[in-house]
Amino acid sequence: MNGTHIWVPFFCNFEIKIMNFLPEEIDDYVVNHSQSEPTLLKELNRETWQKILNPRMLSGNFQGRILSMISKLISPKNILEIGTYTGYSALCLAEGMQKKGKLITIDKNEELESFAKKYFNKSEYKNNITQFIGNAIDIIPTLNEKFDLVFIDADKSNYINYFNLIIEKMNSGGVILSDNVLWSGKVVEEIKDKDIDTKVLVAYNKLLNTDSRVETVLLPIRDGLTITRVK
């Protein structure tokens, strides 16, 4: 670590891509006519872009407001996030959490733990957020909570594994949000033999659409956001 940047291995090495599925002027109009970013999140957003490698991994203002809105509509007691990064999405999800609720967020990258915690401690949710550092596949089975809302935004090659681990920990009517499910459009292109992430995402999207325990809608928001409701 130096004074300017932090190297971010995250869960695995994968290429960061951004694709706009809407014309730029329409995308700008959508953003400009959606709720603005809270002050604390503006600060977090700015510092992430100043100091952290691959800042495009940040959920960002528009998607963050979507996460906040969904959480407020659900009013969850217990939230699980797989993939903390710098803490932006966790704070968005916490906005809809019940007053005595709990948000558990997991990330493998210990180098970003203090960065996220700094912003958690600045927020009104500092006593409601619990950070875990380590492999989510190992940590999730140790959790005793039943969840009303789960956000998956980590290594794509493990999305199916995460789903299988959390589905039995969901309350009926609970919602699973899955990010990057369009993967810059690669899910509809010819898949290269070594492209494990895209292969898993294609299988994951099919799973969510066919598993009888859930009902799913895939939204073409940013890089694709799936809303899955547990029956």
Secondary structure, DSSP 8 states (H G I E B T S, - for coil): --SS-B----SS--------SS-HHHHHHHHHTS----HHHHHHHHHHHHHBS-GGGS-HHHHHHHHHHHHHHH--SEEEEE--TTSHHHHHHHTTS-TT-EEEEEES-GGGHHHHHHHHHHSTTTTTEEEEES-HHHHGGG----EEEEEE-S-GGGHHHHHHHHGGGEEEEEEEEEE-SSGGGGGGS---TT-HHHHHHHHHHHHHHH-TTEEEEEE-STT-EEEEEE-
